[in-house]
Amino acid sequence: MTHAAHDHAPDHTHDEHGHHHEHHDLPSPDGIYLISPSGAVADPLAIELARERLGELGFKTAVDRTALAVHERFAGTDKQRLAGIARALKQKHPIVMATRGGYGLSRLLPYIDWTAVADSGKIFIGQSDFTVFSLALLARTGASSFAGPTAVYDFGAKKMDDLTAALFAETMRRELEVLSFESPDSDAVDARGLLWGGNLAMVASLVGTSYMPDIDGGILFLEDIAEHPFRIERMLTQLWHAGILGRQQAIVLGRFTDYRLAAHDNGFDLPSVVAWLRATVKVPVITGLPYGHTRVKATLPIGKQVGVATEDGMAHLVLEEHF
């Protein structure tokens, strides 16, 4: 169960997943500019469907002119994808959303003008491969961005998840104060720190580079897809050996999906990795974050101070604080 709390009297609804969330009348529409900085979009119709659904949520949309370009596995050549990012900084819409993840941003990092990205004031959102964009932006400028839904996977899916859509809209409009989720085996924690992270493979790929944020006392969230638990553990050991895990206030685990165990794993599975992580790093571990390559996903700020607490089998991420 995921529960959203807000700063005004909400209507209470239950969606088809049995998740409880609250919604309000939408304010005047915001604008979203869609770019494809990574993998090629396989189905252009998914973009049209995404635009329709975002429109129903109150967001105007525009699509970058090379968002549907294809070069090898990429959404256009490196030059085309860089030009799309540059155009996104100059157009009028406040939110810039990746159409999808895949692979491709890692090779662009040295050629992006990070100061211009930060100075644009745009709200960037994506997931998976987009993790390196968000972390590079944070490392180079301190600017925040969002991990969350993408146009194709989430809004362009045959069946869109209503909770994902609601959490996205409420987070963009700063209406979502607290994200609460079931977390029965979490460690006790009550802390504040900088929220950061994303896809584990992409986080690990930045170790030892100038694009890895140097964060003490942060709240690190991680997820991945199609990575066997031993590979997940190996990437976590990389972050541990690099001195990154031990410096965090908490490690928050989202979903690790679509992997296949073998007979010789002999009982070794994701819970084994979590047990190893707890015993080795000795930093509080929180499980159950509704985020990953899954239909239900929260929209999470990367590079923003948040609060985190666990009690009675629940975990709470305080996203908007009023002082």
C-alpha positions in Angstrom: 0.0 0.0 0.0 1.2 3.5 -0.9 -0.3 6.5 0.8 0.1 10.1 -0.2 -0.5 12.9 2.2 -1.2 16.5 1.3 -1.4 20.0 2.6 -5.1 20.5 2.0 -8.3 18.6 2.6 -8.3 15.9 0.0 -10.8 13.5 -1.5 -10.0 9.9 -0.6 -10.0 7.3 -3.2 -8.9 3.7 -3.6 -7.5 2.6 -7.0 -7.6 -0.8 -8.5 -4.4 -1.9 -6.7 -6.0 -1.2 -3.3 -3.6 1.7 -3.0 -4.9 4.7 -1.1 -4.3 8.2 -2.5 -5.8 11.6 -2.4 -6.4 14.1 -5.2 -7.5 17.6 -5.8 -8.9 19.8 -8.6 -6.0 20.4 -11.0 -4.6 23.9 -11.3 -4.0 25.5 -14.7 -2.1 23.2 -17.0 1.7 22.9 -16.9 3.8 22.0 -19.9 6.0 19.0 -20.6 8.6 18.8 -23.4 9.4 15.2 -24.4 13.0 14.3 -25.4 14.7 11.0 -26.3 18.2 11.1 -24.8 18.8 7.3 -24.8 17.2 4.4 -26.6 15.1 4.7 -29.7 11.3 4.8 -29.4 9.9 1.6 -30.9 6.3 2.7 -31.2 5.5 6.3 -32.1 1.8 5.6 -31.2 2.9 5.2 -27.5 4.0 8.9 -27.6 0.6 10.0 -28.9 -1.1 8.0 -26.2 1.2 9.5 -23.6 0.4 13.0 -24.8 -3.3 12.3 -24.6 -3.1 11.0 -21.1 -0.8 13.8 -19.9 -3.3 16.2 -21.4 -6.1 14.5 -19.3 -3.9 15.2 -16.2 -3.7 18.8 -17.1 -0.3 19.0 -18.8 0.3 20.5 -22.2 3.0 18.6 -24.2 5.4 19.2 -27.0 7.7 16.6 -28.6 11.2 17.4 -29.6 11.8 17.2 -33.4 14.2 14.3 -33.1 12.5 12.4 -30.3 11.5 9.6 -32.8 14.9 9.5 -34.6 16.7 6.2 -34.9 20.4 5.5 -35.2 21.5 2.0 -34.4 19.8 1.3 -30.9 19.8 5.0 -30.1 17.2 7.7 -30.5 19.3 9.4 -33.1 23.0 10.1 -33.3 24.9 11.4 -30.3 24.8 14.9 -32.0 21.1 14.7 -32.5 20.4 13.6 -28.9 22.7 16.4 -27.6 20.8 18.9 -29.7 17.5 17.7 -28.3 18.8 18.3 -24.8 19.9 21.8 -25.8 16.5 22.6 -27.4 14.8 21.4 -24.2 16.6 24.2 -22.2 15.3 26.9 -24.5 11.7 25.9 -25.1 8.8 27.3 -23.0 7.6 24.2 -21.1 8.8 23.9 -17.5 9.1 20.1 -17.4 11.4 18.0 -19.6 10.5 14.3 -19.6 12.5 11.5 -21.2 10.4 9.4 -23.5 12.2 6.2 -22.3 15.4 4.8 -20.9 17.6 2.2 -22.5 21.2 3.2 -23.0 22.9 6.2 -24.4 23.3 9.0 -21.9 26.7 7.8 -20.5 28.5 8.7 -23.8 27.0 12.2 -23.8 28.0 13.3 -20.3 31.2 15.2 -21.3 29.4 17.2 -24.0 26.4 18.5 -22.0 26.6 22.0 -20.7 25.6 21.2 -17.1 25.7 24.9 -16.0 23.2 25.7 -18.8 21.0 22.7 -17.7 20.9 24.0 -14.1 20.4 27.6 -15.1 17.5 26.7 -17.4 15.4 26.1 -14.3 13.7 23.2 -16.1 12.3 20.3 -14.1 14.0 17.1 -15.6 12.4 13.7 -15.1 13.2 10.2 -16.3 14.3 6.8 -15.0 16.7 4.0 -15.7 19.4 5.3 -18.1 18.3 8.8 -17.1 19.9 8.2 -13.7 23.3 9.3 -15.0 21.8 12.6 -16.2 20.3 13.4 -12.8 23.4 12.4 -10.9 25.8 14.2 -13.2 23.6 17.3 -12.9 23.7 17.0 -9.1 27.5 16.4 -9.0 28.3 19.2 -11.4 25.9 21.9 -10.2 24.0 20.8 -7.1 20.7 21.2 -9.1 17.9 18.7 -8.4 15.8 16.7 -10.8 13.3 13.8 -10.6 13.3 10.1 -10.9 9.9 9.0 -12.1 7.7 8.0 -15.0 8.7 8.2 -18.6 6.3 8.9 -21.5 6.5 5.5 -23.3 6.7 3.1 -20.4 4.2 4.7 -18.1 1.9 7.1 -19.9 2.1 5.3 -23.2 1.4 1.9 -21.8 -1.7 0.0 -23.0 -3.0 0.3 -19.5 -1.7 3.3 -17.5 -1.3 2.9 -13.8 -3.5 5.5 -12.1 -1.5 5.8 -8.9 1.7 6.4 -10.8 0.0 9.2 -12.8 -1.5 10.7 -9.6 1.8 10.6 -7.8 3.5 12.3 -10.7 1.0 15.1 -11.1 0.9 15.7 -7.3 4.7 15.8 -7.0 5.1 18.1 -10.0 2.5 20.5 -8.4 4.2 20.1 -5.0 1.0 18.8 -3.4 2.5 15.6 -2.2 4.0 16.0 1.3 4.6 12.4 2.5 5.0 9.2 0.6 4.2 6.3 2.9 4.6 2.6 1.9 4.5 -0.8 3.5 8.0 -1.8 4.7 7.6 -4.7 7.2 11.2 -5.6 7.5 12.8 -2.2 7.6 15.4 -1.0 10.1 14.5 1.7 12.6 15.5 5.1 11.2 14.4 8.7 11.7 16.7 11.0 9.7 16.9 13.9 7.2 19.3 13.9 4.3 19.8 14.5 0.6 17.8 12.0 -1.5 19.7 10.6 -4.4 20.2 7.4 -6.4 18.2 5.6 -9.1 19.1 2.6 -11.2 21.8 0.6 -9.4 23.8 -0.3 -12.6 23.9 3.4 -13.6 24.9 4.6 -10.1 27.7 2.0 -10.0 28.8 3.1 -13.5 29.7 6.5 -12.2 32.0 5.4 -9.4 35.4 7.1 -9.8 34.1 9.7 -12.3 33.4 13.4 -11.9 29.8 12.7 -12.5 29.3 10.8 -9.2 27.8 13.1 -6.5 29.9 13.2 -3.3 27.3 12.9 -0.7 27.6 12.4 3.1 24.6 11.6 5.2 22.4 11.1 2.2 19.4 8.9 1.7 20.3 6.6 -1.2 17.5 4.8 -3.2 18.2 2.0 -5.6 16.4 -0.3 -8.1 17.2 -2.4 -11.1 15.9 -4.7 -13.7 17.1 -8.0 -15.2 20.1 -8.2 -12.8 20.6 -11.5 -11.0 20.9 -11.0 -7.2 24.7 -11.8 -7.3 25.1 -9.0 -9.8 23.1 -6.7 -7.6 25.3 -7.6 -4.7 28.5 -7.1 -6.8 27.4 -3.6 -7.7 26.5 -2.9 -4.0 30.0 -4.2 -3.0 31.5 -1.7 -5.5 29.6 1.2 -3.8 30.6 -0.2 -0.4 34.3 -0.6 -1.3 34.2 3.0 -2.8 33.2 4.2 0.6 29.8 5.4 -0.6 27.3 3.2 1.2 28.8 3.6 4.7 28.4 7.4 4.5 24.7 7.4 4.0 22.0 7.8 6.6 19.8 5.1 5.0 19.7 2.9 1.9 16.2 2.6 0.5 15.5 -0.3 -1.8 12.9 -0.1 -4.6 12.0 -3.0 -6.8 14.5 -5.4 -8.3 12.6 -7.2 -11.0 12.8 -9.6 -14.0 15.7 -11.8 -13.0 16.0 -15.6 -13.2 17.6 -17.8 -10.5 19.6 -21.0 -11.3 19.7 -24.3 -9.5 23.2 -23.7 -8.3 22.0 -20.5 -6.5 21.0 -23.0 -3.8 18.7 -20.6 -1.9 20.7 -17.4 -2.7 18.1 -14.8 -3.6 17.4 -11.1 -3.1 16.7 -11.5 0.6 20.2 -13.0 0.9 21.6 -9.8 -0.6 19.6 -7.6 1.7 20.8 -9.6 4.7 24.4 -9.3 3.6 23.9 -5.5 3.0 22.6 -5.0 6.5 25.3 -7.1 8.2 28.1 -5.6 6.3 27.5 -1.9 5.8 25.6 -1.4 9.1 23.5 1.5 7.7 19.7 1.3 8.1 18.1 -0.5 5.1 14.5 0.3 4.1 12.7 -2.0 1.7 9.4 -1.7 -0.3 9.9 1.7 -2.0 7.3 1.8 -4.8 9.9 2.6 -7.5 11.6 0.7 -10.2 10.9 -0.9 -13.6 7.4 -1.4 -12.4 4.0 -0.1 -13.3 3.5 1.5 -9.8 6.2 4.1 -9.3 6.6 7.2 -7.2 8.1 10.4 -8.5 11.2 11.1 -6.4 13.3 14.2 -6.1 17.0 13.7 -6.7 19.2 16.2 -4.9 16.6 17.5 -2.4 16.6 17.3 1.4 13.9 14.8 2.6 13.0 13.2 5.8 12.8 9.4 6.3 11.3 7.4 9.1 10.1 3.9 9.8 7.5 2.7 12.4 5.0 -0.2 12.7 5.9 -1.8 9.4 5.6 1.4 7.4 8.2 3.8 5.9 7.6 7.5 5.4 9.4 9.8 3.0 8.8 13.4 3.8 9.1 15.2 0.4 7.6 18.6 1.2 8.4 20.1 4.6 6.8 23.3 6.0 8.9 25.2 8.4 
